[in-house]
């Protein structure tokens, strides 16, 4: 925790609120985070960990988001022509 008493990572309740699932639905959280391009680490208990700093940057629009943020990949049609 930092000097303000706030942890480095979002709590399970905060992450569940962001994702829209139950705080115990770790698989759901991981799928949503992956689909929407959010970086996360998984701890030894299998719980996804999202940086509070990244969350703040993402929510204010200052984070570097992936170019494919949440978009479905399209097939490489150019490969069919070659």
BALOBA-1460 file (C-alpha; in Angstrom, 3 decimals):
// residues 82
<rec num="1" residu="x" x="0.000" y="0.000" z="0.000"/>
<rec num="2" residu="x" x="1.099" y="3.531" z="-0.631"/>
<rec num="3" residu="x" x="1.055" y="6.390" z="1.871"/>
<rec num="4" residu="x" x="-2.632" y="7.005" z="1.110"/>
<rec num="5" residu="x" x="-3.545" y="3.457" z="2.130"/>
<rec num="6" residu="x" x="-4.362" y="2.444" z="-1.457"/>
<rec num="7" residu="x" x="-2.931" y="-0.774" z="-2.907"/>
<rec num="8" residu="x" x="-0.874" y="-1.057" z="-6.077"/>
<rec num="9" residu="x" x="-3.561" y="-3.167" z="-7.744"/>
<rec num="10" residu="x" x="-7.332" y="-2.808" z="-8.089"/>
<rec num="11" residu="x" x="-9.298" y="-4.781" z="-5.527"/>
<rec num="12" residu="x" x="-11.444" y="-7.667" z="-6.732"/>
<rec num="13" residu="x" x="-14.521" y="-5.530" z="-6.062"/>
<rec num="14" residu="x" x="-13.140" y="-2.658" z="-8.166"/>
<rec num="15" residu="x" x="-12.118" y="-5.003" z="-10.965"/>
<rec num="16" residu="x" x="-15.509" y="-6.733" z="-10.894"/>
<rec num="17" residu="x" x="-17.224" y="-3.350" z="-11.166"/>
<rec num="18" residu="x" x="-15.070" y="-2.433" z="-14.183"/>
<rec num="19" residu="x" x="-15.681" y="-5.747" z="-15.928"/>
<rec num="20" residu="x" x="-19.284" y="-6.261" z="-14.889"/>
<rec num="21" residu="x" x="-18.983" y="-9.650" z="-13.227"/>
<rec num="22" residu="x" x="-18.787" y="-11.115" z="-9.719"/>
<rec num="23" residu="x" x="-15.586" y="-10.529" z="-7.699"/>
<rec num="24" residu="x" x="-14.990" y="-14.285" z="-7.699"/>
<rec num="25" residu="x" x="-15.315" y="-14.691" z="-11.499"/>
<rec num="26" residu="x" x="-11.611" y="-14.660" z="-12.292"/>
<rec num="27" residu="x" x="-11.993" y="-16.380" z="-15.672"/>
<rec num="28" residu="x" x="-14.577" y="-13.805" z="-16.738"/>
<rec num="29" residu="x" x="-12.261" y="-10.991" z="-15.654"/>
<rec num="30" residu="x" x="-9.303" y="-12.435" z="-17.594"/>
<rec num="31" residu="x" x="-11.384" y="-12.865" z="-20.763"/>
<rec num="32" residu="x" x="-12.691" y="-9.287" z="-20.567"/>
<rec num="33" residu="x" x="-9.264" y="-7.815" z="-19.823"/>
<rec num="34" residu="x" x="-7.684" y="-9.710" z="-22.716"/>
<rec num="35" residu="x" x="-10.474" y="-8.822" z="-25.152"/>
<rec num="36" residu="x" x="-10.255" y="-5.132" z="-24.286"/>
<rec num="37" residu="x" x="-6.461" y="-4.900" z="-24.317"/>
<rec num="38" residu="x" x="-5.895" y="-4.330" z="-20.595"/>
<rec num="39" residu="x" x="-2.528" y="-5.595" z="-19.322"/>
<rec num="40" residu="x" x="-2.693" y="-7.737" z="-16.207"/>
<rec num="41" residu="x" x="-0.666" y="-10.220" z="-14.235"/>
<rec num="42" residu="x" x="-2.034" y="-13.338" z="-12.607"/>
<rec num="43" residu="x" x="-0.993" y="-14.079" z="-9.039"/>
<rec num="44" residu="x" x="-0.343" y="-17.543" z="-7.637"/>
<rec num="45" residu="x" x="-4.026" y="-17.908" z="-6.712"/>
<rec num="46" residu="x" x="-5.080" y="-17.273" z="-10.350"/>
<rec num="47" residu="x" x="-6.441" y="-13.811" z="-9.604"/>
<rec num="48" residu="x" x="-5.895" y="-11.155" z="-12.304"/>
<rec num="49" residu="x" x="-4.007" y="-8.104" z="-11.039"/>
<rec num="50" residu="x" x="-4.536" y="-4.747" z="-12.763"/>
<rec num="51" residu="x" x="-2.292" y="-1.825" z="-11.889"/>
<rec num="52" residu="x" x="-4.149" y="1.034" z="-10.235"/>
<rec num="53" residu="x" x="-1.858" y="3.457" z="-12.103"/>
<rec num="54" residu="x" x="-2.767" y="1.892" z="-15.476"/>
<rec num="55" residu="x" x="-6.470" y="1.948" z="-14.559"/>
<rec num="56" residu="x" x="-6.234" y="5.671" z="-13.759"/>
<rec num="57" residu="x" x="-4.349" y="6.386" z="-17.000"/>
<rec num="58" residu="x" x="-6.774" y="4.329" z="-19.077"/>
<rec num="59" residu="x" x="-9.828" y="5.977" z="-17.564"/>
<rec num="60" residu="x" x="-8.431" y="9.467" z="-18.200"/>
<rec num="61" residu="x" x="-7.346" y="8.626" z="-21.756"/>
<rec num="62" residu="x" x="-3.623" y="8.978" z="-21.142"/>
<rec num="63" residu="x" x="-2.677" y="5.259" z="-21.336"/>
<rec num="64" residu="x" x="-1.052" y="3.731" z="-24.385"/>
<rec num="65" residu="x" x="-3.791" y="1.413" z="-25.629"/>
<rec num="66" residu="x" x="-3.203" y="-1.353" z="-28.136"/>
<rec num="67" residu="x" x="-4.241" y="-0.586" z="-31.699"/>
<rec num="68" residu="x" x="-6.551" y="-3.597" z="-31.573"/>
<rec num="69" residu="x" x="-8.315" y="-2.564" z="-28.378"/>
<rec num="70" residu="x" x="-11.352" y="-4.816" z="-28.208"/>
<rec num="71" residu="x" x="-11.612" y="-5.206" z="-31.967"/>
<rec num="72" residu="x" x="-11.913" y="-8.601" z="-33.577"/>
<rec num="73" residu="x" x="-8.963" y="-9.691" z="-35.701"/>
<rec num="74" residu="x" x="-9.726" y="-9.848" z="-39.393"/>
<rec num="75" residu="x" x="-8.258" y="-12.480" z="-41.692"/>
<rec num="76" residu="x" x="-5.262" y="-11.525" z="-43.807"/>
<rec num="77" residu="x" x="-6.936" y="-11.518" z="-47.228"/>
<rec num="78" residu="x" x="-3.661" y="-10.453" z="-48.851"/>
<rec num="79" residu="x" x="-2.257" y="-13.910" z="-48.051"/>
<rec num="80" residu="x" x="-4.908" y="-15.516" z="-50.276"/>
<rec num="81" residu="x" x="-3.821" y="-13.516" z="-53.322"/>
<rec num="82" residu="x" x="-0.135" y="-14.502" z="-53.155"/>
